[in-house]
Amino acid sequence: MTRQLHDFLDALQDTREIVIRRGAAEPGLDEAWREARDEAGEAFAHWATAGGRDAYAVYLAAADRADAAAAALATAR
């Protein structure tokens, strides 16, 4: 399952879009970073309690999004 997920994600093209769960009217980079950071924290907590390769893959993907949002925020400032 994990290999299939990696293969699927590797095949996707980067659209350079940021997805915000909270539904902010005009999300900025600050909000995108906060959202990604929170999602990574939730994914880590799930992996830490449930364990497993799939939960770890989800956490790594969320952490990558948080890192990308932080880098975009740092570049913009």
Order of alpha helices (4+ residues) and beta strands (2+ residues): alpha-alpha-alpha
